[in-house]
């Protein structure tokens, strides 16, 4: 209940701060909020846009939920998303299912590089996953300018993928994949002993170790699942929306996943609502950019406000340690 | 080939000044017991405010603003430092892009780096080493990172020393951001920090939380960058985009190559 109230409060705060920033920049805050709502929910087209944006956000959010629940800092959803999309493109001639599997495997491999570095070389995954994001971005830049460039070689982009996700009521089947993933993640975390072990590892690794849990194995598994989900996010976005690879494919979906997960209180099913909120937020911000010339980057700012609000509320509500002198 | 590398070394040393200053700032903060992932956002904010105001001081102001939020969350709220830092990076990224678009362009006035580069490579490391290892304030600052409870029992505030560390980081990163925007570039560009803050965190680990290590690490990095410029100039068969990825690959290798026992400050990152 508290988590729900914090979530609603943080979401409202993000909209308020955005309106305030717009007002400071000389726009009418009422207009800005109006455009934001209209652009996100005002028409069937807007709602479709919101849902389409929510799909990758839900998946990258789940990627973060699984990792953070296990106590590993996977900040690498962005890179895992990108390698997932590349793998999905390369797998697309073999059909949609093969393509999605390729995306999941690529994402898992990419996150597991960070796991290996942590477990064998003690390199902090918070840094290695971020560095792997940059590397993935440049690999994508290379493939769309080089080996996977479209046959006409006019633009730095690939040809359309050889297969696509089926459309259901003008929304691609990624909607079902993402919701099924949310339910599966919930089942894993709260209805299986493996999930209990994973959460125990995240809550207190040394207690988990004393309870006989193989902590490194839990970390490795959580990172692999987490990366696989982000990879699927990239695959779904490619086969459902963009169909082509190009340099700015990921547009921060990976980093936004952190906001999605934290707003949901790291709950897989709560992430559905949280992803819809951010989907609407990002879609509304896009409309703002088109109509009022306000940079859509304001959505990134809003996500940061939400994260900070949730973190502050969590820190202030949990029992305080003795005050520092 | 060798001449090409040698010729690009001076350029590389100037080009790695923002990284070097971020490494030194983050080193002080981590010595005081905090991991500030938001150093990336501080650098970006500093580059922005420096290019708007055209001054070093403006850059410092931008870094201070981000560091102040981090301090409130990490020191006052005792909130998670990794999540806070990540959020601050998004905050700086979104806000600078938003304001940059609102004001159109930034008044970029070129800045001479012939003062800042020697400051960053020689003066600042000497001052930091003196502060950390030759003064009581430095001792207490390090104690805040090793054993804050002992510091408190001795009647000193861990919080005050952590704020001091954040202040030092702000000044250094602020100068680094200003150098990035005004000396190395022609004003602000969206996301122009390009991961230097994250690389700085890796170099702090590589340098084993020591000033000497920080300088050597940054130099190794700068020369690796010089190699990249040289390779670009020499038109190697390696594709341009893969060359762009080399700094991050080198950083990964550095993180994995730190051999032996790495001694992080005992209370690092514990809220």
Contacts between the chains, C-beta under 8 A, distances in Angstrom:
chain1	res1	chain2	res2	distance
A	21	B	95	7.7
A	21	B	98	6.7
A	25	B	98	7.7
A	25	B	99	7.5
A	25	B	102	4.5
A	26	B	102	7.8
A	73	B	82	5.5
A	75	B	82	8.0
A	75	B	86	6.2
A	117	B	252	7.2
A	117	B	255	6.7
A	117	B	256	5.4
A	120	B	256	7.9
A	121	B	255	7.1
A	121	B	256	4.2
A	121	B	257	7.8
A	121	B	258	7.5
A	122	B	258	7.9
A	122	B	262	6.7
A	123	B	252	7.7
A	123	B	255	4.0
A	123	B	256	5.4
A	123	B	258	7.7
A	124	B	205	7.4
A	124	B	255	7.6
A	126	B	37	7.0
A	126	B	82	5.7
A	127	B	198	6.3
A	127	B	201	5.6
A	127	B	202	5.4
A	127	B	205	7.7
A	127	B	251	8.0
A	127	B	255	6.3
A	128	B	252	6.2
A	128	B	255	6.3
A	130	B	195	7.4
A	130	B	198	4.9
A	131	B	195	7.6
A	131	B	198	6.6
A	131	B	199	7.8
A	131	B	202	7.2
A	131	B	248	4.7
A	131	B	251	5.4
A	131	B	252	5.2
A	131	B	255	7.8
A	132	B	248	7.9
A	132	B	252	7.4
A	134	B	195	5.3
A	134	B	198	8.0
A	134	B	245	6.9
A	134	B	248	4.2
A	135	B	245	4.9
A	135	B	248	5.0
A	135	B	249	6.2
A	135	B	252	7.6
A	138	B	241	5.1
A	138	B	242	6.6
A	138	B	244	4.8
A	138	B	245	3.6
A	138	B	248	7.6
A	139	B	241	7.6
A	139	B	242	7.6
A	139	B	245	6.8
A	141	B	241	4.0
A	141	B	244	7.1
A	142	B	239	5.2
A	142	B	241	3.7
A	142	B	242	5.3
A	142	B	245	7.9
A	145	B	239	7.3
A	145	B	240	7.8
A	145	B	241	6.1
A	146	B	239	5.5
A	146	B	241	7.5
A	255	B	86	7.5
A	255	B	90	6.1
A	258	B	83	7.4
A	258	B	86	6.0
A	258	B	87	7.9
A	259	B	87	8.0
A	259	B	90	7.6
A	262	B	83	6.8
A	293	B	101	7.4
A	294	B	98	7.1
A	294	B	101	7.4
A	294	B	102	7.6
A	295	B	97	5.2
A	295	B	98	4.6
A	295	B	100	7.5
A	295	B	101	3.9
A	295	B	102	7.6
A	297	B	93	7.0
A	297	B	94	4.8
A	297	B	97	3.4
A	297	B	98	5.2
A	297	B	101	7.5
A	297	B	190	7.5
A	298	B	94	6.2
A	298	B	98	4.9
A	299	B	94	7.1
A	300	B	90	5.3
A	300	B	93	5.5
A	300	B	94	3.2
A	300	B	97	7.3
A	301	B	90	7.4
A	301	B	91	6.1
A	301	B	94	3.1
A	301	B	95	5.0
A	301	B	98	6.0
A	302	B	94	7.3
A	303	B	90	5.6
A	303	B	94	7.4
A	304	B	87	4.7
A	304	B	88	7.0
A	304	B	89	8.0
A	304	B	90	3.9
A	304	B	91	3.6
A	304	B	94	6.1
A	305	B	91	7.3
A	307	B	83	6.5
A	307	B	86	7.3
A	307	B	87	3.8
A	307	B	90	7.2
A	308	B	69	7.5
A	308	B	73	7.1
A	308	B	84	7.1
A	308	B	87	5.0
A	308	B	88	7.9
A	308	B	91	7.3
A	311	B	73	6.5
A	311	B	77	7.6
A	311	B	79	4.7
A	311	B	80	6.3
A	311	B	83	5.5
A	311	B	84	6.0
A	311	B	87	7.0
A	312	B	73	6.7
A	312	B	77	5.8
A	312	B	79	6.4
A	314	B	79	7.3
A	315	B	73	7.4
A	315	B	77	4.1
A	315	B	78	5.9
A	315	B	79	4.0
A	315	B	80	7.8
A	315	B	271	8.0
A	316	B	77	6.3
A	320	B	78	7.5
A	321	B	78	6.4
A	324	B	75	7.6
A	324	B	148	7.7
A	324	B	152	7.1
A	324	B	157	6.8
A	324	B	158	5.9
A	324	B	159	4.6
A	325	B	152	5.0
A	325	B	155	7.8
A	325	B	156	8.0
A	325	B	157	5.5
A	325	B	158	7.8
A	325	B	159	7.8
